């Protein structure tokens, strides 16, 4: 038996390499929540995203590990939570946050295996030595036609070389004004408008004219994003790359409205995740609880590259490959995810740690005496300014006071309270659950070298 195995290996090594390269395309939406048709939103117009889900696997329990642009993208590209990678907040302008220079992002990890890496439009992490993309193509991340043309050129330029391509769409992020729906786009980009009276209002927002008007604009930008996803899939089809390219579609964080983005409530981190693996069974709905820390291990697994240990204690990456569950509706052992936040902008410090299971969520607010801060684009939005000027006591179903002033610990029974409104941290009947989740969170923080653990020793 050993002789036959040895002979087969020898023959395999002697044969010329004829297999197609194992490519990866990572499609990242900007501030997209669950406003997608295949996730049950009956108003959203997302036929292309829905079609992608029908051709691959739709994860029902996909979770970002932070609800902020740069930190989330760093997690996607390193496999590490924010406190481990060092990308504590936004990379641009005065915020100027950097991933630790000893960390290796996907472009660096894949390069020794012969991969050419490219990013189109939004990257939003630094420094270059951690994310050494071979090709960085700037441009309008809201223009799906331009993005498709740039992707077509990148793929053609790769030739027979395997590639990793990150496409960073800007939609449906807020623009300087609204959601950029007043910009000029190529004629082939559809303009899909929505009736403000018909859009659903999430539980964490007040139901009024200002909010509805913004949501209608938001849905329009989602429709433009969807067209971009369709164009990208067409590029792969025309390049005859669909049979050897792993396609991953997800969002970096929740919707850009108060009560979602920058929070670690489900409205901020429970997001769409679609994986299309060549040759897989189509139309799978997978219930595994997947984290954005799993994306780097998934890409490395598909590319046949072993992940490297990280950190001073040589800790392994905390995530794992999703490829083992893409064809499973139920996935045993995929029942817990974690989250970590420091700040969004440099002025909005509010560190939090979270563990979420299928039934409960535990939030540790490490700077709980502080008022919860607001990202500048959310602060200036009509949705939030309306709450302030009217002096509203409630923001949807949540008290404004409770949103701004949080306790040290929050515990929610997600089966009875999916909107995370009733804190059970002080409930005697939940003491055992609280103790168990505290222990799980502490263990994860130790394994991921959380610098904020020192706070626990002084409280």
Secondary structure, DSSP 4 states (H G I P E B T S, - for coil): -HHHHHHHHHHHHHS---SPP-EEEEEEESS--S-SGGGT-SS---HHHHHHHHHSEEEEEEE-SSSSHHHHHHHHHHS--HHHHS--S--STTT-----TT---HHHHHHTTT-EEEEEE------TTTS--SEEE-S-TT-HHHHHHHHHHHHHHHTTS-EEEEEE--TTS--SSTTSTTS---TTS------TTTSPPPTTS--SHHHHHHHHHHHHHHHHHHHHHHHHHHHHHHTT-GGGEEEEEEESSS-SSTTTTTS-SHHHHEEEEEEE-TTPPSSEEEEEEEETTHHHHHHHHHHT-PPPPBTTTTBPPS---STTTTT-SS-TT--EEEEEEEESSTT-EEEEEEEEESSEEEEEETTTTSPPP--HHHHTSHHHHHHHHHT-SEETTEEHHHHHS--SEEEEETTT-TT--S--TT-GGGHHHHHHHHHHHHHHHHHTT-TTHHHHTT-
